[in-house]
Amino acid sequence: MAVTIRDIARATGYSIGTVSRALKNQDGLTDATRTRICTTARELGYDVGNLRHGEIRRVAFLLHRQHNTQSASPFYLPVLHGAEDACRKRGIALSFVVVGPAEPVLDLVRLHQPDALLCAGFFEPELVAALRDTGKPLVLLDMRLPGYRSVNPDHALGGYLATRHLIALGRRRIAMLIGPLSHHSILERYRGFRKALFEASMLADPDLEIQLPGIGDTQDNLHGAVDTLLARDPRPDALFCYNDSAALAAMRHCLARGLQVPHDIAIVGFDDISAAAAALPPLSSISIDKGLLGRMGVDLLLDKRPRSDREQTLTLRLMVRASSTGGTP
């Protein structure tokens, strides 16, 4: 049987009205009371999505501090623009907030007084739980957690399409540069890579899979990983990178080492940021409609049906360019 507000009131000793105000994050309660009620609701398994929230007039677009970088902004900035476009058409104000686990996140959010929250990219589950306890409608973009509404590109399909493309070109030693597997998107891309190899009856070679370290200089780590791959005997004839920033840096490094792209090594990235098509040679990549991702997140926030479409999937496509098809191995 579904947990009700009456059950939470009975468990906490507060009135039904107090519980309702706490879950809707309305004024008139202390932080201690609000926290106790929201924590009890979560422990009992109450679905905050069942609440009838007021009209949404302000939305906070939250981006984790680790994504607020030069390499990540070509992806998340169009997502933000898509969300802003959807809000503007509905007369909703959108605030942009960069947060991190070591910061007073709830105070930062409260400063903007949003009615609802959009969380883009990776967030620690504990941080998401704290945001959920505010009682505000919340949607995850490019991240999936059980019990949360989310919109995600089909990352596994993208990894599969990129790798199958390289296999179809006759490449047989396909390497992959992998980012943090704690990120839902990167893990799914890796799974798609492995699936394509399996279906082609090609054994995955652990020596051709390198996970980039999460500490140290990013460029140095990437150059070291590429040098390690190029030192293999025989060396890889194709490289799939977990995102375009890594693929572009890897391609520049291969060219600096005297390799011809794609004659010696074909390269495919992921995300299709604007720099991909402008590169020399232009980078093949998995294209995500980043603006649509942001607009879908706003649409899901505004959907008040209790349990409709908790997880929505965004389709994507392979953009074939010269980095993979300009030569033969």
C-alpha positions in Angstrom: 0.0 0.0 0.0 1.3 3.5 -0.9 2.6 5.6 1.9 0.4 8.7 2.6 0.9 12.0 4.4 -1.3 10.6 7.2 1.3 7.8 7.7 4.1 10.4 7.9 2.2 12.5 10.4 1.6 9.4 12.6 5.3 8.5 12.5 6.6 12.0 13.3 3.9 13.2 15.7 3.2 16.3 13.6 -0.2 17.3 12.1 -1.1 16.5 8.6 -1.0 20.2 7.7 2.6 20.5 9.1 3.7 17.5 7.2 2.2 18.8 4.0 3.9 22.2 4.4 7.2 20.6 5.0 7.0 18.3 2.0 6.0 21.3 -0.2 8.8 23.4 1.3 6.4 26.1 2.4 7.2 28.8 4.9 6.4 28.7 8.6 8.5 25.7 9.8 12.0 25.4 11.3 14.7 23.7 9.4 14.8 21.0 12.0 11.1 20.2 11.7 11.3 20.2 7.9 14.4 17.9 7.9 12.8 15.4 10.3 9.6 15.2 8.3 11.4 14.9 4.9 13.8 12.3 6.3 10.9 10.2 7.7 9.0 10.5 4.4 12.1 9.2 2.5 12.6 6.3 5.0 8.9 5.3 4.7 9.2 5.4 0.9 6.8 8.3 0.3 6.7 9.5 -3.3 7.1 13.3 -3.2 6.0 13.4 -6.8 2.4 12.7 -5.5 2.2 16.2 -4.0 0.1 18.9 -5.6 2.7 21.7 -5.9 1.8 25.2 -6.7 2.4 26.8 -10.1 6.0 26.8 -11.1 7.3 30.3 -11.8 11.0 29.9 -11.0 13.3 27.0 -11.9 16.9 26.6 -10.8 19.3 24.9 -13.2 21.9 23.2 -11.1 25.3 22.3 -12.5 27.9 20.4 -10.5 31.1 22.4 -10.0 33.2 19.6 -11.7 31.2 20.3 -15.0 31.8 24.0 -14.8 34.9 23.8 -16.9 36.1 24.8 -20.3 36.0 21.2 -21.6 32.5 20.5 -20.2 30.8 23.8 -21.1 30.4 23.1 -24.9 28.0 20.3 -23.8 26.2 21.8 -20.8 25.8 25.4 -22.1 23.5 24.3 -25.0 21.5 22.2 -22.5 21.1 25.3 -20.3 20.0 27.3 -23.4 17.4 24.7 -24.2 16.0 24.8 -20.7 16.0 28.6 -20.7 14.2 28.7 -24.1 11.5 26.3 -22.7 11.1 28.4 -19.6 10.9 31.7 -21.4 8.1 30.5 -23.6 6.1 29.6 -20.5 6.8 32.8 -18.6 9.1 31.0 -16.1 12.3 32.5 -14.7 15.4 30.3 -14.9 18.4 30.7 -12.5 21.8 29.1 -13.1 23.5 27.8 -10.0 26.9 26.0 -9.8 27.1 23.8 -6.7 29.4 21.2 -5.1 29.3 18.8 -2.1 31.6 20.9 0.0 29.4 24.0 -0.4 26.2 25.1 1.5 24.1 23.8 -1.4 20.7 24.3 0.2 21.6 27.9 1.2 22.6 28.6 -2.4 19.4 27.1 -3.7 17.3 29.0 -1.2 18.9 32.2 -2.3 17.3 31.9 -5.7 13.9 30.9 -4.3 13.1 28.3 -7.0 9.8 26.4 -7.3 11.5 23.5 -9.0 15.0 22.1 -9.7 16.9 20.8 -12.8 20.1 18.9 -12.0 22.4 18.5 -15.0 25.1 15.9 -15.2 26.7 13.9 -12.4 25.8 14.7 -8.8 26.7 12.7 -5.7 23.6 10.7 -4.7 23.8 12.2 -1.2 23.6 15.7 -2.7 20.6 14.8 -4.9 18.9 13.3 -1.8 19.4 16.6 0.1 17.9 18.5 -2.8 14.9 16.1 -2.9 14.3 16.8 0.8 13.5 20.4 0.0 10.2 19.0 -1.3 10.6 20.8 -4.7 9.9 19.0 -8.0 13.2 17.8 -9.3 14.4 16.3 -12.6 17.8 14.9 -13.4 19.3 15.6 -16.8 22.0 13.3 -18.1 22.0 11.3 -14.9 19.9 8.4 -13.7 19.1 7.4 -10.1 16.4 5.0 -8.9 13.2 6.8 -7.8 14.0 10.1 -9.6 12.5 11.5 -12.8 15.2 11.9 -15.4 15.9 12.6 -19.1 18.9 10.8 -20.6 20.4 10.4 -24.0 20.7 6.8 -25.1 24.4 6.6 -24.2 24.6 2.8 -24.6 23.3 3.1 -28.1 25.7 5.8 -28.9 28.7 3.8 -27.7 27.4 0.9 -29.8 26.9 3.0 -33.0 30.4 4.5 -32.7 32.1 1.1 -32.3 30.0 -0.6 -34.9 30.9 2.2 -37.3 34.6 1.5 -36.7 34.1 -2.3 -37.1 32.3 -1.7 -40.4 35.3 0.2 -41.7 37.5 -2.9 -41.2 39.2 -1.8 -38.0 40.1 -4.7 -35.8 42.1 -3.3 -32.9 39.7 -0.7 -31.5 40.8 1.1 -28.3 38.7 3.2 -25.9 39.6 6.1 -23.7 37.2 5.9 -20.7 36.3 8.6 -18.2 35.0 8.1 -14.6 32.7 5.1 -14.6 30.8 6.5 -11.6 29.1 8.8 -14.2 26.0 7.1 -15.6 26.7 8.4 -19.1 30.2 7.2 -19.4 29.4 3.8 -18.0 26.6 3.3 -20.5 28.9 4.4 -23.4 31.5 1.8 -22.3 28.8 -0.8 -22.2 27.7 0.1 -25.8 31.4 -0.2 -26.9 31.6 -3.7 -25.3 28.3 -4.8 -26.8 29.4 -3.9 -30.4 32.6 -5.9 -30.0 30.7 -8.9 -28.6 28.2 -8.9 -31.5 31.1 -8.7 -34.0 32.7 -11.8 -32.3 35.7 -9.6 -31.3 37.3 -10.2 -28.0 37.6 -7.1 -25.8 41.3 -6.5 -25.1 41.9 -4.9 -21.7 45.2 -3.5 -23.0 43.2 -1.4 -25.4 40.9 0.1 -22.7 42.4 2.9 -20.6 40.5 4.7 -17.9 41.8 8.2 -17.4 42.7 9.0 -13.8 40.5 11.5 -12.0 43.4 13.4 -10.5 46.4 15.2 -12.0 46.6 17.4 -15.1 43.9 16.3 -17.6 46.0 16.9 -20.7 49.1 15.1 -19.3 46.9 12.2 -18.3 45.4 12.0 -21.8 48.7 12.3 -23.6 50.1 9.5 -21.4 47.1 7.3 -22.1 47.5 7.8 -25.9 51.2 7.1 -25.7 50.5 3.9 -23.9 48.1 2.8 -26.6 50.5 3.7 -29.4 53.2 1.7 -27.7 51.1 -1.5 -28.0 52.4 -4.1 -30.5 50.5 -4.1 -32.7 49.1 -0.7 -32.0 45.3 0.1 -32.2 44.0 1.1 -35.6 40.9 2.9 -34.1 40.1 4.9 -31.0 36.7 5.6 -29.5 36.8 8.3 -26.8 34.2 8.9 -24.1 33.7 12.5 -25.2 34.7 14.9 -27.9 37.1 16.9 -25.7 39.1 13.8 -25.1 38.8 12.7 -28.8 40.1 16.1 -30.1 43.0 16.1 -27.7 43.9 12.5 -28.6 43.7 13.3 -32.3 46.0 16.3 -31.9 48.5 14.1 -30.0 48.4 11.4 -32.6 49.0 13.9 -35.4 51.9 15.4 -33.4 53.4 11.9 -33.1 53.4 11.6 -36.9 50.4 9.4 -37.4 47.9 10.1 -40.1 44.2 10.3 -39.1 42.3 8.2 -40.1 44.8 6.2 -42.3 46.8 5.0 -39.3 44.2 5.4 -36.6 40.5 6.2 -37.0 39.0 8.3 -34.2 35.4 8.8 -33.0 34.2 11.0 -30.2 30.9 11.6 -28.4 28.6 14.6 -27.8 29.2 16.4 -31.2 30.2 19.7 -29.7 30.7 22.6 -32.1 34.5 22.0 -32.2 34.1 18.5 -33.6 33.0 19.6 -37.1 35.6 22.5 -37.1 38.5 20.2 -36.3 41.2 19.2 -38.8 40.3 16.6 -39.8 36.7 17.0 -38.8 35.8 14.6 -35.9 33.2 11.8 -36.3 31.0 11.9 -33.2 27.8 10.8 -31.7 25.4 13.7 -31.9 23.1 14.6 -29.0 20.4 17.3 -29.4 21.6 19.2 -26.3 19.0 21.9 -26.5 16.2 19.3 -26.7 17.6 17.6 -23.6 17.1 20.9 -21.7 13.6 21.4 -23.1 12.6 17.9 -22.2 13.7 18.4 -18.7 11.5 21.5 -18.3 8.6 19.6 -19.8 9.0 16.8 -17.3 9.2 19.2 -14.4 5.9 20.7 -15.5 4.2 17.4 -16.0 2.1 17.0 -12.8 0.8 13.5 -13.6 2.0 11.5 -10.5 4.1 8.8 -12.1 4.1 9.5 -15.8 7.3 8.8 -17.8 9.7 8.8 -14.8 12.6 8.1 -17.2 12.6 9.6 -20.7 15.2 8.7 -23.3 16.6 11.1 -26.0 17.6 9.5 -29.3 20.9 10.3 -30.9 22.8 9.7 -34.2 26.2 9.1 -35.6 27.8 12.0 -37.5 30.4 10.5 -39.8 33.3 12.8 -40.7 36.9 12.6 -42.0 38.5 11.4 -38.7 37.1 8.0 -39.3 36.5 7.7 -43.1 39.2 9.7 -44.8 41.5 6.7 -45.4 41.9 3.0 -45.2 43.9 1.0 -42.6 
